[in-house]
Amino acid sequence: MVNLLTGPKGSGKTQQMIELANKAAKESDGHVFFIKKSHRDTYSLSFDIRAICMDDYEAIDNIDAYLGFIYGMTSADHDIKAIFIDAILKHAHISLDDIPEFVEKLKKISKECDLDFYVSISAGKDDLHLVDAEGCTYLN
C-alpha cells in the first residue's frame, strides 16, 4: 500500500509523518525506515527507526537512482515493513510531474516486498489528479 500525505508547505506533514513512523515502529513486527532530505528533526524519531538523510547520498539525483536506492534497501533487509519518505519533492530533483510514475513504482515495490510506503508531498490532492488512486490511500 502507498499512503500519500498531502498539504501545503508548513502544514505539519513532517510531524505527522514522524508520529506515524513512531507508531508503526511500536506496532510492527519488522523494521521501519524514515527517509528525509536532511538530518534536521531526526531526534524525534524512535531509536527503533532507521533514519536515512538523502543529503548524505548526493549521487542519487534522479527518480531512477532513487528507486534503485529503495530496491537496494529492500534487497538488503527483507524485514522492512514500512518506509516513510518525507517531503519527496525535495529529494533527487523529483518534481510534481514525476509523482504519478514514482507512485506506480512504489506500488510495485510494495506488492513485491510486502511493505507499506508513506510519502508526504507538498501539494494538494487536486495537484495529484494524474496519480492512479488504486492501491493508494490519502491521509489527512
C-alpha positions as CSV (number, residue, x, y, z in Angstrom):
1,M,0.0,0.0,0.0
2,V,1.2,3.5,-0.8
3,N,-0.1,6.2,1.6
4,L,0.1,9.8,0.5
5,L,0.1,12.7,2.9
6,T,-0.6,15.9,1.0
7,G,-0.9,19.5,2.0
8,P,0.8,22.9,1.6
9,K,4.3,23.5,2.9
10,G,4.3,24.2,6.6
11,S,1.0,22.4,7.3
12,G,2.6,19.9,9.7
13,K,3.1,16.9,7.4
14,T,6.6,16.2,8.8
15,Q,5.4,16.0,12.3
16,Q,2.5,13.8,11.3
17,M,4.9,11.5,9.4
18,I,7.2,11.2,12.5
19,E,4.2,10.3,14.7
20,L,3.0,7.7,12.1
21,A,6.5,6.3,11.9
22,N,6.9,6.1,15.7
23,K,3.5,4.3,15.9
24,A,4.5,1.9,13.1
25,A,7.8,1.1,14.9
26,K,5.9,0.2,18.1
27,E,3.3,-1.9,16.4
28,S,5.3,-3.6,13.6
29,D,7.0,-6.9,13.8
30,G,9.5,-5.7,11.2
31,H,11.8,-2.7,10.5
32,V,10.7,0.9,9.8
33,F,12.8,3.3,7.7
34,F,12.4,7.1,7.6
35,I,13.9,8.9,4.6
36,K,14.2,12.6,4.7
37,K,16.2,15.3,3.0
38,S,18.5,16.4,5.9
39,H,19.5,15.5,9.4
40,R,17.1,18.1,10.9
41,D,14.4,16.8,13.3
42,T,15.6,13.2,13.3
43,Y,15.8,13.4,17.1
44,S,12.0,13.0,17.3
45,L,12.2,9.5,15.7
46,S,12.2,6.4,17.9
47,F,15.6,4.7,18.2
48,D,13.9,1.6,16.5
49,I,13.6,3.6,13.3
50,R,16.4,3.7,10.7
51,A,16.7,7.3,9.7
52,I,18.2,8.0,6.3
53,C,19.2,11.5,5.2
54,M,19.4,12.0,1.5
55,D,21.9,14.8,1.8
56,D,24.4,12.0,2.5
57,Y,23.7,10.5,-0.9
58,E,24.4,13.3,-3.4
59,A,24.8,10.8,-6.3
60,I,21.1,10.0,-6.1
61,D,19.9,12.8,-8.3
62,N,17.0,11.4,-10.3
63,I,13.9,9.2,-10.0
64,D,15.6,6.1,-11.3
65,A,18.6,6.3,-8.9
66,Y,16.1,7.0,-6.0
67,L,14.1,3.9,-6.8
68,G,17.3,1.9,-7.2
69,F,18.3,3.1,-3.7
70,I,14.9,1.8,-2.4
71,Y,15.3,-1.5,-4.1
72,G,18.8,-1.8,-2.6
73,M,17.3,-1.2,0.9
74,T,14.6,-3.9,0.4
75,S,17.1,-6.4,-1.0
76,A,19.4,-5.9,1.9
77,D,16.7,-6.1,4.6
78,H,13.8,-8.5,4.0
79,D,12.2,-7.4,7.3
80,I,11.3,-3.9,6.3
81,K,7.6,-3.4,6.9
82,A,7.3,0.4,6.3
83,I,9.2,3.1,4.5
84,F,8.4,6.7,5.2
85,I,9.5,9.3,2.7
86,D,9.2,12.8,4.0
87,A,8.9,15.8,1.6
88,I,9.6,13.8,-1.6
89,L,9.7,16.9,-3.8
90,K,12.9,17.9,-2.0
91,H,14.7,14.7,-3.0
92,A,16.7,13.8,-6.1
93,H,15.2,16.5,-8.3
94,I,11.8,14.8,-8.2
95,S,9.1,17.1,-9.4
96,L,5.3,17.0,-9.2
97,D,5.3,15.7,-12.8
98,D,7.3,12.7,-11.6
99,I,4.9,11.7,-8.8
100,P,2.5,9.5,-10.9
101,E,5.3,7.4,-12.2
102,F,7.0,7.3,-8.8
103,V,3.8,6.2,-7.0
104,E,3.3,3.4,-9.6
105,K,6.8,2.1,-9.0
106,L,6.3,2.3,-5.2
107,K,3.1,0.3,-5.6
108,K,5.1,-2.4,-7.4
109,I,7.8,-2.5,-4.7
110,S,5.1,-2.5,-2.0
111,K,3.5,-5.6,-3.5
112,E,6.7,-7.4,-4.3
113,C,8.2,-6.8,-0.9
114,D,5.1,-6.8,1.3
115,L,5.7,-3.4,2.8
116,D,3.9,-0.1,3.1
117,F,5.1,3.3,1.9
118,Y,4.1,6.6,3.4
119,V,5.0,9.6,1.3
120,S,4.5,13.3,2.1
121,I,4.1,15.7,-0.7
122,S,3.8,19.5,-0.5
123,A,0.9,19.7,-2.9
124,G,-2.9,19.4,-2.8
125,K,-4.8,16.3,-3.6
126,D,-6.1,18.1,-6.7
127,D,-2.5,18.5,-7.9
128,L,-2.1,14.8,-8.0
129,H,-5.1,14.1,-10.3
130,L,-2.8,12.0,-12.6
131,V,-1.9,9.6,-9.8
132,D,-3.8,6.3,-10.1
133,A,-5.6,6.1,-6.7
134,E,-5.9,2.3,-6.9
135,G,-3.6,0.9,-4.3
136,C,-3.2,4.3,-2.6
137,T,-4.6,5.9,0.5
138,Y,-4.7,9.6,1.0
139,L,-4.0,10.5,4.6
140,N,-5.3,13.7,6.3
